[in-house]
Amino acid sequence: MVRIKLEMSTQDVIVAMCDGNPGAINVCCQLIKTDEHGLMDVLRMDTAQIYGPNIWVAYKDICDEDIEEMRQRLRSGELEILLKANSSYQYYLKEQTG
């Protein structure tokens, strides 16, 4: 279920998306500040149900802290797939190590 509503301010959007995670807040602010369509990138994350710490994991671990790479992966739809694969792999590792 999406969190962003039409009547929300930019600040409300960031609060709704980030679950209080400081890294996620930083990423959302960077997306918005560095591109005139940055708010649409945040909306793409909402549609893909990428929230809170998963925003930070996507930026840090998948996109190597490169905001333009994150933007490209969001726009291509690739980021959602990579996050799901990463989550499944982390679960597998946890099961293997007991």
Backbone torsions as a table, in degrees:
resi	resn	phi	psi	omega
1	MET	NA	130.8	-178.3
2	VAL	-71.0	152.5	-178.1
3	ARG	-105.2	-24.9	-174.9
4	ILE	-82.2	131.3	176.9
5	LYS	-114.5	152.6	-175.9
6	LEU	-57.1	-36.3	-174.8
7	GLU	-83.3	2.0	-176.7
8	MET	-76.8	144.6	171.2
9	SER	-78.4	168.1	177.9
10	THR	-59.4	-41.7	178.7
11	GLN	-61.7	-43.2	178.3
12	ASP	-63.0	-37.3	178.5
13	VAL	-62.5	-46.7	-179.1
14	ILE	-63.0	-43.4	178.2
15	VAL	-60.7	-44.7	-178.6
16	ALA	-64.8	-35.0	-176.0
17	MET	-81.2	-31.2	-164.1
18	CYS	-97.2	-11.7	179.8
19	ASP	50.9	32.6	178.5
20	GLY	77.0	4.9	-179.0
21	ASN	-78.4	117.3	-176.3
22	PRO	-61.8	-36.1	177.9
23	GLY	-64.2	-42.3	178.9
24	ALA	-65.0	-39.0	177.4
25	ILE	-60.7	-45.1	178.7
26	ASN	-59.6	-46.0	-178.8
27	VAL	-63.0	-47.0	-180.0
28	CYS	-61.6	-42.6	178.2
29	CYS	-62.4	-41.8	177.9
30	GLN	-62.6	-44.5	179.6
31	LEU	-58.2	-43.8	-176.9
32	ILE	-71.4	-41.7	-175.2
33	LYS	-74.7	-27.8	-170.6
34	THR	-97.3	2.0	-178.9
35	ASP	-154.5	137.7	-178.7
36	GLU	-64.4	-18.3	177.6
37	HIS	-107.7	20.9	-177.2
38	GLY	-60.9	-34.5	178.4
39	LEU	-64.8	-31.4	175.7
40	MET	-66.6	-33.2	176.3
41	ASP	-65.0	-39.8	176.1
42	VAL	-65.2	-39.8	176.3
43	LEU	-62.0	-37.9	176.7
44	ARG	-60.6	-39.3	177.5
45	MET	-64.6	-39.1	177.9
46	ASP	-62.6	-46.2	179.1
47	THR	-60.3	-37.4	179.6
48	ALA	-84.0	-1.8	-178.7
49	GLN	59.5	45.5	174.9
50	ILE	-102.0	110.8	-173.9
51	TYR	-132.4	163.4	170.5
52	GLY	47.3	-127.9	-176.3
53	PRO	-60.7	-24.7	178.3
54	ASN	-67.3	-27.4	174.4
55	ILE	-64.8	-45.3	-179.8
56	TRP	-65.9	-43.8	178.8
57	VAL	-59.7	-43.1	179.0
58	ALA	-60.6	-45.4	-179.3
59	TYR	-67.9	-49.2	-173.3
60	LYS	-75.4	-51.1	-171.1
61	ASP	-90.4	-38.1	-176.2
62	ILE	-89.1	-39.4	-175.7
63	CYS	-103.4	8.4	176.6
64	ASP	51.4	40.7	177.7
65	GLU	57.4	35.4	178.0
66	ASP	-113.6	107.1	-174.0
67	ILE	-64.5	-32.8	178.9
68	GLU	-71.7	-35.2	175.4
69	GLU	-65.5	-40.8	178.0
70	MET	-62.3	-43.6	179.5
71	ARG	-60.0	-45.6	-179.7
72	GLN	-62.7	-43.3	-179.3
73	ARG	-68.0	-35.7	175.3
74	LEU	-62.9	-47.5	-176.0
75	ARG	-67.9	-27.6	179.3
76	SER	-86.2	-14.0	-176.7
77	GLY	87.3	-1.5	-176.5
78	GLU	-70.6	-32.7	-173.8
79	LEU	-62.6	-41.8	179.5
80	GLU	-60.4	-43.1	179.7
81	ILE	-64.3	-45.6	-179.8
82	LEU	-64.1	-38.8	177.9
83	LEU	-64.0	-41.9	178.7
84	LYS	-65.2	-40.3	177.9
85	ALA	-65.2	-42.6	178.7
86	ASN	-62.4	-42.0	179.6
87	SER	-63.5	-43.5	178.3
88	SER	-64.3	-40.0	179.7
89	TYR	-66.0	-42.6	178.6
90	GLN	-62.1	-39.5	176.8
91	TYR	-63.3	-43.5	178.5
92	TYR	-59.8	-46.5	179.5
93	LEU	-61.1	-41.5	179.8
94	LYS	-63.0	-40.7	178.7
95	GLU	-66.2	-37.7	-178.0
96	GLN	-71.3	-33.3	-176.8
97	THR	-92.8	-6.2	174.5
98	GLY	68.8	NA	NA
